Amino acid sequence: MRSFARVLFAGLFLAGALSLTAFAKTSINKINADPGRYYNKKVTIEGTVTDSYGVLGQGAYEIDDGTGRIWVLAERAVPARGSRVEAKGHVITGFVYRGRNLAAAIQETGRKAKDKH
């Protein structure tokens, strides 16, 4: 019975540790430097919205986290320029917007407004 408790504790500890790494923020510089490594992986980024385009509740916005910029594709209204946000989503590559190849982008799955520092 003691070994079962140890295995259960170790399993819970490992699951907790892995869930914490799933929510760790990734720098945009790392994503842009090697988009293939992050392809289809869930990431969390935080920064300031530098540009945004929206129509009928969908659109795209660009985030700058101080290390680089990346576009985020949203299926809901986009945040205003100057907003500070935390965005979660999956990295996609080969994104072309208005004829520009932007190499990597994030398909948004969640977003939180953050306080400005």
Wavefront OBJ file of the C-alpha trace (Angstrom):
o trace
v 0.000 0.000 0.000
v 2.876 2.385 0.717
v 4.320 1.936 -2.768
v 0.915 2.764 -4.277
v 0.837 6.001 -2.275
v 4.346 6.903 -3.462
v 3.443 6.222 -7.088
v 0.235 8.237 -6.722
v 2.116 11.153 -5.116
v 4.816 11.051 -7.799
v 2.177 10.995 -10.531
v 0.303 13.954 -9.063
v 3.542 15.888 -8.628
v 4.555 15.241 -12.234
v 1.107 16.215 -13.548
v 1.262 19.462 -11.561
v 4.735 20.282 -12.826
v 3.717 19.649 -16.440
v 0.604 21.801 -16.116
v 2.722 24.703 -14.852
v 5.023 24.494 -17.877
v 1.988 24.508 -20.181
v 1.143 28.012 -18.920
v 4.685 29.419 -19.007
v 5.008 32.421 -21.294
v 7.105 32.069 -24.418
v 9.039 35.019 -25.825
v 8.058 36.066 -29.319
v 11.736 36.129 -30.275
v 11.973 32.382 -29.598
v 8.924 31.650 -31.746
v 10.136 33.816 -34.639
v 13.662 32.391 -34.463
v 12.434 28.806 -34.939
v 8.748 28.688 -35.937
v 8.995 25.020 -36.958
v 9.878 24.047 -33.390
v 6.685 25.666 -32.097
v 4.433 24.644 -35.008
v 1.006 23.537 -33.748
v 2.169 23.827 -30.114
v 0.187 25.824 -27.591
v 1.981 28.940 -26.377
v 1.210 31.887 -24.141
v 2.575 35.326 -24.969
v 2.114 38.698 -23.312
v 2.689 42.140 -24.723
v 1.270 45.331 -26.169
v -0.994 45.408 -29.214
v 0.799 47.443 -31.893
v -1.639 46.927 -34.755
v -5.103 45.408 -35.179
v -7.631 44.771 -37.919
v -11.114 43.497 -37.270
v -14.303 42.961 -39.205
v -17.558 41.327 -38.087
v -16.098 40.096 -34.813
v -12.998 38.494 -36.346
v -9.571 39.754 -37.252
v -5.895 39.852 -36.428
v -3.721 41.848 -34.082
v 0.025 42.204 -33.649
v 1.680 41.867 -30.227
v 5.084 43.225 -29.225
v 6.579 41.730 -26.046
v 9.862 43.645 -26.201
v 11.699 40.748 -27.882
v 9.772 40.797 -31.166
v 6.377 41.002 -32.803
v 3.910 38.354 -33.929
v 0.407 38.358 -35.406
v -2.459 36.704 -33.571
v -5.550 35.530 -35.471
v -8.727 36.057 -33.464
v -12.205 34.632 -33.905
v -13.702 37.366 -31.777
v -13.319 41.135 -31.573
v -9.692 42.237 -31.566
v -8.171 44.375 -28.798
v -7.421 48.029 -29.443
v -3.951 49.309 -30.256
v -2.012 50.071 -27.102
v -3.827 47.392 -25.067
v -1.735 45.017 -22.992
v -2.895 41.413 -23.422
v -1.959 37.831 -22.689
v -2.801 35.594 -25.643
v -2.882 31.808 -25.762
v -3.023 29.759 -28.900
v -1.358 27.425 -31.363
v 1.542 28.530 -33.554
v 0.926 28.332 -37.285
v 3.505 28.956 -39.997
v 3.434 30.296 -43.505
v 0.896 32.975 -42.627
v 0.371 35.509 -45.417
v -1.552 38.700 -44.655
v -2.165 41.411 -47.234
v 0.480 39.878 -49.474
v 3.186 39.870 -46.766
v 4.690 36.581 -45.606
v 4.737 36.866 -41.851
v 6.373 33.447 -41.270
v 4.649 32.624 -37.995
v 1.396 33.592 -36.318
v -0.741 32.380 -33.455
v -4.271 31.019 -33.832
v -5.850 32.388 -30.679
v -7.635 30.066 -28.249
v -7.824 32.492 -25.333
v -7.004 36.043 -24.264
v -6.838 38.113 -21.089
v -6.518 41.857 -20.768
v -3.549 42.823 -18.572
v -2.906 45.971 -16.575
v -0.399 48.368 -18.083
v 2.798 48.623 -16.076
l 1 2 3 4 5 6 7 8 9 10 11 12 13 14 15 16 17 18 19 20 21 22 23 24 25 26 27 28 29 30 31 32 33 34 35 36 37 38 39 40 41 42 43 44 45 46 47 48 49 50 51 52 53 54 55 56 57 58 59 60 61 62 63 64 65 66 67 68 69 70 71 72 73 74 75 76 77 78 79 80 81 82 83 84 85 86 87 88 89 90 91 92 93 94 95 96 97 98 99 100 101 102 103 104 105 106 107 108 109 110 111 112 113 114 115 116 117
